[in-house]
């Protein structure tokens, strides 16, 4: 994990207040895309990230690899009565 952190760019910045909220300006090069973000606190770290875009079923299915194997034969059994 230490190697991953070594590759992360860091900058120091000042915290300030807007009314009762604490704020920080996001410097150039650190901007997030879109108009929404998610923040979580992990120990003394704040993690701000753009929310993951929800995939449509079609987009999800497009990520699957094609199966070139034929489906096995399925025995067509008679249905059993169920007492409800």
Secondary structure, DSSP 8 states (H G I E B T S, - for coil): -HHHHHTS-------EEETTEEE----TT---SSS--EEEEETTEEEEE-------HHHHHHTS----S---------------
